[in-house]
Amino acid sequence: MCKVEKADIKEFIAFPFDLYKGNEFYVPELKTETKHLLTKDPFWLHAERELFLAKRNGKAVGRIAAIVNENHNKHAGDNIGFFGFFECENNPETARALIQAAADWLKAKGKDAIRGPVNPSTNHTCGVLSDNFDSMPCIMMPYNFPYYDELLKSTGLEKAKDLLAFERTDKDSFSPRMEKIILRILRNPELTIRSINMNDFDNEVKYVREIYNAAWSQNYGFVPITEAEINDTAKQLKMIVKPELTCMIEIKGEAAGFAISIPNMNHVLKILNGNLNPFKLPKALLAWRKIRDCRMIMLGVHPEHRGRGLELLLVKHVVDNGIAKGWNKAELSWMLEDNKAIISVIEEAGCKKTKTYRLYQKNI
């Protein structure tokens, strides 16, 4: 086991490319984006990490990041550390060594438990896929081998929480009850519903952050997203956001809720295979133009406006406008397994559960 020095970060980033080589479902992130996430993302302005590589005979066989996120601990009243960017061969000994290295580092930082994987927080990709391994993941959702669950359990980690993904196609229907509620909501003259204004993008991002931090504040694992973090994310998403896949609700001119979906760019990333190779760009651009499926990555209603059915209206607006523009399938992810209210909403919208992602934890 060795710590990853700055000069060796390329090996840390490259390891999954060897591990999943030939796997038809794994979709690698762009190496430049992963490097940015590990080194320059604004998340690290309030967090710290240590990277570890497990090697055998000089060859990498596993990797992990140990992460201290004090914004989480302050918000949740916890004293825990995290692990993330976990990738490992199918070997319990290697997995135990990786988790132990992360746990030891976190314990030295005064933490009393380890939770993950988060890459590097719940505002990024997180969890281990624990079912339905025979399909490509949606954009910004993880993929891993089926053996990961048993591998992590062999280290003493236990399930902390499951995160659920749902899917809906243009052939699915809203429930009659949902249609009636939406018609009633739309009679409210104080309500305005609209798509994102790309000409006022910076202010729209502020709108989203305000609602997001208020709407999710009591959710398990939530960490308030900073202005720098959301601006960094928005900069990356701006070029792919489609107005028909977004929805903003205002009550008396004040922000009340939003929903944002983005095209499933994994079709493009699969072709690029981690690099912006100029010879692959024409094929990647053609794939981009052909994308007809998307992922709803954010949905929130300000606590002051809950209980009015606005969540139903948000989903309905995005679905109807998306289908009208030719989008035929959407993943809604992720939902906490015990968030019965939002799960009920999306089931009323005709969505069906498709995948489960798991977070793990143990005392250290």
Beta strands, then each sheet from edge to edge (+ up, - down):
strand 1: 2-3
strand 2: 47-56
strand 3: 59-69
strand 4: 81-88
strand 5: 113-116
strand 6: 118-119
strand 7: 125-126
strand 8: 128-129
strand 9: 158-169
strand 10: 191-194
strand 11: 246-251
strand 12: 254-263
strand 13: 293-301
strand 14: 329-336
strand 15: 352-363
sheet 1: 1+ 2- 3+ 4- 5- 15+ 8-
sheet 2: 1+ 2- 3+ 4- 5- 15+ 9- 14+ 13+ 12- 11+ 10-
sheet 3: 6+ 7-
end
